[in-house]
Amino acid sequence: MFKPLIFFIGLRYTRAKRRTGFISFITLTSILGIALGVAALITVLSVMNGFEAELRDRILGMTSHASITGVDGQLRDWQALETTLKAESRVTGWAPYVEGQAMINSDRRVSGSLLRGILPEYEPRVSEVATRLVSGKLTELKAGEFGIILGAELAEHLGVIPGDKVTVITPQVTATPAGILPRLKRFTVVGTFHVGMFEYDRNLALINLDDASRLFAMEDAISGLRLKVDDVFYARQIAGEIGPRLPGQYMITDWTQAHSNFFRAIQTEKRVMFIILLLIVAVAAFNIVSTLVMVVTDKRPDIAILRTQGMTPASVMGIFVVLGTVIGLFGTLIGGIGGILLAVNVETVVPFIEKLFGVRFLSADVYYISELPSKLIWKDVYHITGVAFLLSVIATLYPAWQASRIKPAEELRYE
């Protein structure tokens, strides 16, 4: 079916004569339509991949990849687990923590908060909070001095700065001669941090582990151990392998359980966006149908002559399959190259467009991510270009089949 002559004629039909210049224009628009659709799909998915990676990094920069706690929600003698964790090659760090809900009151406002007790020397092993500090240092959280580090949004809401005093009120109660009173303690603000996630910047406060244990009346227990592993995508598998090796009964959870709905929603959105944008590629691909129909109509006498010279219907069909495939191939290649270049340079192109037109796509006052991140995944590129090319080939079949049915006698009757 695909002989050298077939390829030669098919490629020849891509260059129309002057009288068929409109067909060349339609062919060009088909190529450009496929190219724009492919480029848009690659760029949009790369930006969505960038957003997902950025959010994952920010979330996992503050939360643990996995955590170990007791069956009753508390962990005692956590130092005994360190020997086991040191033997796990895929566990790169661990840190104890005490966590609970509390109310933080300043002279001006009050706010609910997640209060987390940490050991300053251990915390950098499992989180990036030390690199996200706007003011102060983790080492200022000394046991017995009741220092506190607030998220930047939380500190702004409370109207406090380092050096100010805040009152922390916990749900635990204390029995006194005056009756049952909530447990409260005055803390000194020693620093603030900014992660770029509202969940943490507005709702998280850090104190020393010993201070947290005393505040929540946990005595010698802690809430658990936070773990960091070498590959976040295998956190569930690693957590499952660690469990049986621990000396006792413990509960192990990983980050995918805590944030599964969030990342599942992102994956669903990516699939829907892929389908929607793929329709653009499909429309452009099926423009090839109209292009080939017009070419077949224009070339009917030529096809009839070729048939009288011995060309088979399958060979005629092959000519137009080659023609449509060339259109789809050029459109896919141009779109693929353009999409890759745009996806790689999104962080440069977008600021240029913003400066040129005086607009701001992601305002820093509204969004925590003020720049469009992009992450090009070659697997996505292969899928997009492959599907676009396949649609282009499928679009050639009907016009090519119609061309193969042309009857030479009827076509040349009046020539």
C-alpha positions in Angstrom: 0.0 0.0 0.0 2.8 2.5 0.9 5.2 2.3 -2.0 7.7 5.1 -2.9 5.3 6.4 -5.6 2.5 6.7 -3.0 4.7 8.8 -0.7 5.8 10.9 -3.6 2.3 11.7 -4.8 1.0 12.2 -1.2 3.8 14.7 -0.5 3.3 16.4 -3.9 -0.4 17.1 -3.0 0.8 19.0 0.1 2.0 21.7 -2.3 -1.1 23.0 -4.1 -1.1 24.9 -7.4 -2.0 28.6 -7.6 -5.6 27.8 -8.5 -5.9 25.7 -5.4 -4.3 28.2 -3.0 -7.3 28.1 -0.7 -6.7 24.4 -0.1 -3.1 25.2 0.9 -4.5 27.8 3.3 -6.9 25.2 4.8 -4.0 22.8 5.2 -1.9 25.5 6.9 -4.8 26.2 9.4 -5.1 22.5 10.1 -1.4 22.3 11.0 -1.6 25.4 13.1 -4.7 24.2 14.9 -3.1 20.9 15.9 0.1 22.8 16.9 -1.7 25.2 19.1 -3.8 22.5 20.7 -0.8 20.3 21.5 1.3 23.3 22.7 -1.6 24.5 25.0 -2.1 21.0 26.4 1.6 20.5 27.2 1.9 24.0 28.8 -1.3 23.7 30.9 -0.5 20.3 32.2 3.1 21.4 33.0 1.8 24.4 35.0 -0.6 22.1 36.8 2.2 19.7 37.6 4.2 22.7 38.8 1.4 23.8 41.1 1.0 20.2 42.5 4.8 19.9 43.1 4.9 23.3 44.7 2.0 22.6 47.0 3.4 19.1 47.9 6.7 20.6 48.8 5.1 23.3 51.0 2.8 20.8 52.7 5.6 18.2 53.2 8.0 21.0 54.3 5.9 21.3 57.5 4.2 18.0 57.9 5.8 14.6 58.3 6.2 12.0 55.6 5.1 9.4 58.2 4.4 9.4 61.9 4.5 6.8 64.7 2.3 6.9 67.7 0.9 4.5 70.3 -2.5 2.8 70.1 -3.8 5.3 72.7 -2.6 8.3 70.8 0.5 8.8 73.0 4.0 7.5 72.8 6.2 6.7 75.8 10.0 6.1 75.8 10.4 7.2 72.3 14.2 7.0 72.6 13.8 3.2 72.5 12.6 3.4 68.9 15.7 5.3 67.7 17.8 2.1 67.4 15.2 0.5 65.1 14.9 3.7 63.0 18.7 4.1 62.6 18.7 0.6 61.0 16.2 1.7 58.4 18.2 3.0 55.4 15.1 4.7 53.9 14.3 6.7 57.0 16.5 9.8 56.8 15.3 11.6 60.0 12.9 11.5 62.9 11.7 14.0 65.6 9.4 13.8 68.6 6.4 16.0 68.9 3.5 16.9 71.1 0.5 18.3 69.4 -2.9 19.7 70.5 -5.5 22.4 70.0 -5.3 25.6 71.9 -6.5 29.2 72.1 -3.9 32.0 71.8 -4.8 35.3 73.3 -3.0 38.6 72.9 -4.0 42.0 74.4 -5.9 42.7 71.2 -7.3 39.4 69.7 -7.8 35.7 70.3 -7.4 32.8 67.8 -7.6 29.1 67.8 -4.4 27.4 66.8 -2.6 24.0 66.4 0.1 24.0 69.1 3.1 21.8 68.3 5.8 21.0 70.8 9.2 20.2 69.2 12.8 19.7 70.0 14.8 22.4 68.2 17.8 20.1 67.6 15.6 17.4 66.0 13.1 19.4 64.1 15.3 20.4 61.1 15.6 16.6 60.4 12.0 16.3 59.4 10.8 19.8 58.4 11.9 23.0 56.6 10.6 25.4 59.3 14.2 26.4 60.3 14.7 27.7 56.7 11.3 29.4 56.7 11.8 31.6 59.8 11.1 35.3 59.2 12.5 36.2 62.6 14.1 34.4 65.5 15.7 30.9 65.7 14.5 27.5 66.7 17.2 27.3 69.4 15.3 30.1 71.2 12.6 27.6 72.1 14.3 26.6 75.4 12.7 24.2 77.9 11.2 26.1 80.9 11.4 29.6 79.2 8.1 29.3 77.5 9.0 30.8 74.1 6.7 30.5 71.1 7.1 30.8 67.4 4.0 31.8 65.4 3.0 31.6 61.8 3.3 35.0 60.1 -0.4 35.2 59.4 -1.3 34.2 63.0 1.1 36.8 64.4 -0.4 39.5 62.2 -3.9 38.5 63.2 -3.0 38.7 66.9 -1.1 41.9 66.4 2.1 40.7 68.0 5.8 40.8 67.2 8.9 39.1 68.7 9.2 40.1 72.4 5.4 40.4 73.0 3.5 38.2 75.4 0.6 35.9 74.5 -1.6 33.7 76.6 -2.1 30.0 75.6 -5.3 28.4 76.8 -5.7 24.6 76.4 -8.8 22.4 76.8 -7.3 20.6 79.8 -8.6 21.9 83.1 -7.1 22.3 86.6 -9.0 21.8 89.8 -8.6 24.8 92.2 -10.4 26.0 95.4 -12.2 28.4 93.1 -13.4 25.6 90.9 -12.5 24.0 87.6 -10.3 26.4 85.6 -8.8 25.9 82.1 -5.0 25.5 81.9 -3.3 28.6 80.6 0.2 29.9 80.4 1.9 33.1 79.3 4.4 32.7 76.5 6.9 35.1 74.9 6.9 35.4 71.1 10.5 34.6 70.0 10.0 34.4 66.2 7.7 34.0 63.2 7.8 31.8 60.2 6.3 32.0 56.7 5.7 28.8 54.7 3.3 30.1 52.0 0.4 27.8 53.1 -2.5 29.4 54.9 -3.0 26.1 56.8 0.3 26.6 58.6 1.0 30.4 58.5 -2.4 31.1 60.1 -3.0 28.1 62.3 0.3 26.8 63.6 2.4 27.7 66.6 5.6 26.0 67.8 6.8 25.7 71.4 9.4 23.5 73.2 8.5 19.8 73.6 8.9 19.9 77.4 6.7 23.0 77.7 4.1 21.3 75.5 4.1 18.2 77.7 3.6 20.2 80.8 0.9 22.4 79.2 -1.1 19.4 77.9 -0.5 17.4 81.1 1.2 14.5 79.2 3.8 13.9 81.9 6.6 11.8 80.3 4.6 10.9 77.1 4.6 12.6 73.7 2.1 12.5 70.8 4.5 10.6 68.5 7.5 10.6 66.2 7.5 12.3 62.9 9.6 10.6 60.2 11.2 11.7 57.0 11.9 9.2 54.2 14.1 9.3 51.2 11.2 9.2 48.7 7.9 10.7 49.5 6.1 8.7 46.8 7.0 5.5 48.6 6.1 6.8 52.1 3.2 4.4 52.5 5.3 1.4 51.4 8.2 2.4 53.7 5.8 2.9 56.6 4.3 -0.5 56.1 7.7 -2.1 56.1 8.8 -0.3 59.4 5.7 -1.3 61.4 6.5 -5.0 61.9 10.0 -4.2 63.0 9.1 -1.9 65.8 9.3 -3.4 69.4 5.7 -3.2 70.4 2.3 -2.1 69.2 2.3 1.2 67.3 0.2 3.0 64.8 2.0 4.3 61.7 0.4 6.8 59.3 1.8 8.5 56.2 1.2 11.8 54.5 -0.9 10.3 51.7 -3.6 9.4 54.3 -3.7 12.9 55.8 -3.8 14.8 52.5 -5.2 12.1 50.1 -8.4 14.0 49.3 -6.5 17.1 48.4 -4.1 15.4 46.0 -6.8 13.2 44.6 -8.8 16.4 43.7 -5.7 17.7 41.9 -5.3 14.5 39.9 -9.0 14.6 39.0 -8.7 18.2 37.8 -5.7 17.3 35.7 -7.6 14.5 34.0 -10.6 16.7 33.3 -8.4 19.5 32.0 -6.6 17.0 29.7 -9.9 15.8 28.3 -11.2 19.4 27.7 -8.0 20.6 26.0 -7.8 17.3 24.0 -11.1 18.3 22.4 -9.2 21.3 21.0 -6.7 19.0 19.4 -9.5 16.7 18.2 -11.3 19.6 16.5 -8.1 20.7 14.8 -7.3 17.1 13.8 -10.7 16.6 12.2 -10.1 19.8 10.2 -7.9 17.5 8.2 -11.2 15.8 7.1 -12.4 19.0 5.4 -8.9 19.6 4.0 -8.7 16.1 2.4 -12.3 16.2 1.2 -11.4 19.4 -0.7 -8.2 17.9 -2.1 -10.1 14.8 -3.2 -12.7 16.9 -5.0 -9.9 18.9 -6.7 -7.9 15.8 -7.7 -10.7 13.6 -8.9 -9.6 13.7 -12.6 -6.0 13.0 -11.5 -7.1 10.1 -9.4 -9.1 8.7 -12.3 -6.1 8.9 -14.6 -4.0 7.1 -12.0 -6.6 4.4 -11.7 -6.6 3.9 -15.5 -2.8 3.5 -15.4 -3.2 0.5 -13.0 -3.1 2.1 -9.5 -5.2 0.1 -7.1 -7.9 1.6 -4.8 -5.6 0.7 -1.8 -2.8 2.7 -3.3 -5.1 5.7 -3.9 -6.2 5.5 -0.3 -2.6 5.4 0.7 -1.9 8.7 -1.1 -4.4 10.6 1.0 -3.5 8.8 4.2 0.1 10.0 3.6 -1.1 13.5 2.9 -3.2 13.7 6.1 -0.5 12.0 8.2 2.1 14.6 7.0 -0.3 17.4 8.1 -0.8 15.8 11.5 2.9 15.0 11.9 4.0 18.6 11.2 1.3 20.0 13.5 2.2 17.6 16.3 5.9 18.3 15.9 5.5 22.1 15.8 3.1 22.0 18.8 5.3 19.6 20.8 8.4 21.7 20.3 6.5 25.0 21.0 4.8 23.5 24.1 8.0 22.2 25.5 9.8 25.6 25.0 6.8 27.4 26.5 6.5 25.1 29.5 10.2 25.3 30.3 10.1 29.1 30.1 6.7 29.9 31.7 8.4 31.5 34.6 10.1 33.9 32.2 7.3 34.4 29.7 4.6 35.2 32.2 6.4 38.1 34.0 7.2 39.5 30.5 3.6 39.5 29.5 2.6 40.9 32.9 5.1 43.8 32.5 4.1 44.3 28.8 0.4 44.7 29.5 0.6 46.0 33.1 -1.5 43.1 34.6 -0.9 40.6 37.4 -2.2 37.1 36.9 -1.5 35.9 40.5 -1.6 38.8 42.9 0.5 38.3 46.0 -2.3 39.9 48.1 -4.6 37.1 47.1 -2.6 34.0 46.3 0.3 32.5 48.3 2.0 31.4 45.0 2.5 34.7 43.1 4.4 33.1 40.2 3.3 30.4 37.8 5.4 27.3 38.6 6.0 24.7 35.8 7.2 21.2 35.8 7.6 19.4 32.5 7.0 15.7 32.6 8.1 13.9 29.5 5.5 11.1 30.0 2.8 13.8 29.5 4.5 15.0 26.4 4.6 11.5 24.9 1.0 10.9 25.7 -0.2 14.2 24.2 1.8 14.1 21.0 0.9 10.4 20.6 -2.8 11.0 21.0 -2.7 14.1 18.7 -0.9 12.2 16.0 -3.3 9.2 16.3 -6.3 11.5 16.0 -4.7 13.0 12.9 -4.3 9.6 11.2 -7.8 8.5 12.1 -9.1 11.7 10.5 -7.6 10.8 7.2 -9.4 7.4 6.8 -12.8 8.6 5.6 -11.6 11.0 2.9 -9.0 8.5 1.8 -11.6 5.8 1.6 -13.9 8.1 -0.5 -11.0 8.8 -2.9 -10.4 5.1 -3.4 -14.0 4.7 -4.5 -13.7 7.1 -7.4 -14.7 5.3 -10.7 -12.4 6.3 -13.6 -15.0 5.8 -16.4 -17.6 8.2 -14.7 -15.0 10.8 -13.8 -13.4 11.0 -17.3 -16.6 10.8 -19.3 -16.6 14.5 -20.1 -12.9 15.1 -20.0 
